[in-house]
Amino acid sequence: LMATLKAPLRVHITSLWPTPEDNLEIVLHRWENNSCVEKKVLGEKTENPKKFKINYTVANEATLLDTDYDNFLFLCLKDTTTPIQSMMCQYLARVLVEDDEIMQRFIRAFRPLPRHLWYLLDLKQMEELCRF
């Protein structure tokens, strides 16, 4: 789901904003038809303030996993409608300075998952055609 450039969950979230209605506007980029395209996805609020309903090709739920409200946010997109659920999580930062402590916190958030389900795509170690 992440290994190839055209993988369904290979998206790059470029901005995330609350709306006046307490929904969430998500702007992401992904590789489609040999070019990088921008998509806007609206996350509709739910009773759980960390979960939002979304209508995106490969996901129907966005979850705010963790944040300090100033420097970072961990966001996951997942599809809960299929028997084999798929999930993509991204560490979003306000600045382009690498923070090892926050990265370790991000990795710890996944410890409850079986290790064979992890695929850590480290974009600073590879060229990415669809990143802004």
C-alpha positions as CSV (number, residue, x, y, z in Angstrom):
1,L,0.0,0.0,0.0
2,M,3.0,2.3,0.3
3,A,5.9,0.7,-1.5
4,T,5.3,2.0,-5.0
5,L,4.9,5.6,-6.3
6,K,1.3,4.8,-7.3
7,A,0.3,3.0,-4.1
8,P,-3.2,3.9,-2.9
9,L,-2.1,5.2,0.5
10,R,1.0,7.0,-0.7
11,V,-0.3,10.6,-0.1
12,H,1.5,13.6,1.2
13,I,-0.6,15.8,3.5
14,T,0.5,19.4,2.9
15,S,-1.9,21.3,5.1
16,L,-4.5,20.7,7.7
17,W,-6.9,23.4,8.9
18,P,-10.0,23.5,11.2
19,T,-13.1,25.0,9.6
20,P,-15.5,27.4,11.4
21,E,-17.9,24.4,11.8
22,D,-15.2,22.4,13.7
23,N,-14.6,20.1,10.7
24,L,-11.1,19.5,9.2
25,E,-9.8,20.6,5.8
26,I,-7.1,18.3,4.5
27,V,-5.0,19.2,1.5
28,L,-2.9,16.3,0.1
29,H,-0.9,15.5,-2.9
30,R,-0.6,12.1,-4.6
31,W,0.8,10.7,-7.9
32,E,-2.0,10.1,-10.5
33,N,-1.8,9.7,-14.3
34,N,1.9,10.5,-14.3
35,S,1.6,13.8,-12.5
36,C,1.3,15.1,-8.9
37,V,-2.2,16.2,-8.2
38,E,-3.7,18.1,-5.3
39,K,-6.8,16.8,-3.5
40,K,-8.9,18.6,-0.9
41,V,-10.7,16.4,1.6
42,L,-13.2,17.5,4.2
43,G,-13.1,15.7,7.5
44,E,-16.6,15.9,9.1
45,K,-16.5,16.0,12.9
46,T,-17.8,13.1,14.9
47,E,-18.6,12.6,18.6
48,N,-15.0,11.8,19.2
49,P,-13.0,15.0,18.8
50,K,-10.0,13.0,17.5
51,K,-11.9,11.3,14.6
52,F,-13.3,12.7,11.4
53,K,-15.4,11.1,8.7
54,I,-13.8,11.6,5.3
55,N,-14.7,10.6,1.7
56,Y,-11.4,9.8,0.0
57,T,-10.7,7.1,-2.5
58,V,-8.9,4.7,-0.1
59,A,-10.0,6.0,3.3
60,N,-13.1,6.9,5.2
61,E,-11.7,8.0,8.6
62,A,-9.0,10.5,9.7
63,T,-7.7,10.2,13.2
64,L,-5.6,12.7,15.1
65,L,-3.2,10.4,17.0
66,D,-1.2,12.9,18.9
67,T,-0.2,16.6,18.9
68,D,1.4,19.3,21.1
69,Y,-0.7,21.9,19.2
70,D,2.5,24.0,18.4
71,N,5.1,21.8,16.7
72,F,3.7,18.5,15.5
73,L,0.7,16.4,14.7
74,F,0.3,12.7,13.9
75,L,-2.6,12.0,11.6
76,C,-3.8,8.6,10.3
77,L,-6.1,7.9,7.3
78,K,-7.8,4.6,7.3
79,D,-10.4,2.5,5.5
80,T,-12.7,0.8,8.1
81,T,-15.1,-0.6,5.5
82,T,-13.0,-3.5,4.2
83,P,-12.3,-6.8,6.0
84,I,-8.6,-6.0,5.9
85,Q,-8.3,-2.5,7.2
86,S,-5.6,-0.3,5.7
87,M,-4.1,2.7,7.4
88,M,-1.5,5.4,6.6
89,C,-0.1,7.7,9.3
90,Q,2.0,10.8,8.8
91,Y,4.1,12.9,11.1
92,L,3.3,16.5,10.3
93,A,5.5,19.3,11.5
94,R,5.3,23.1,11.3
95,V,9.0,23.5,10.6
96,L,11.4,21.5,8.4
97,V,13.8,20.8,11.3
98,E,14.1,17.1,12.1
99,D,13.3,16.3,15.8
100,D,14.5,12.8,16.8
101,E,12.5,12.9,20.1
102,I,9.2,13.5,18.2
103,M,10.1,10.9,15.6
104,Q,10.6,8.3,18.4
105,R,7.3,9.4,19.9
106,F,5.7,8.7,16.5
107,I,7.2,5.2,16.3
108,R,6.1,4.5,19.9
109,A,2.5,5.3,18.8
110,F,2.6,2.2,16.6
111,R,4.0,-0.3,19.1
112,P,0.6,-1.9,19.7
113,L,0.4,-2.9,16.0
114,P,2.1,-6.1,14.9
115,R,5.6,-5.1,13.6
116,H,5.0,-6.9,10.2
117,L,2.3,-4.3,9.4
118,W,4.7,-1.3,9.6
119,Y,6.2,0.3,6.5
120,L,8.2,3.4,7.5
121,L,8.7,5.6,4.4
122,D,11.5,8.0,5.3
123,L,11.3,10.7,2.7
124,K,14.5,12.4,3.7
125,Q,16.4,9.3,2.6
126,M,14.8,9.1,-0.9
127,E,13.7,11.3,-3.8
128,E,10.0,11.8,-3.9
129,L,8.3,13.1,-7.0
130,C,5.1,14.2,-5.3
131,R,6.1,16.2,-2.2
132,F,5.5,19.9,-1.6
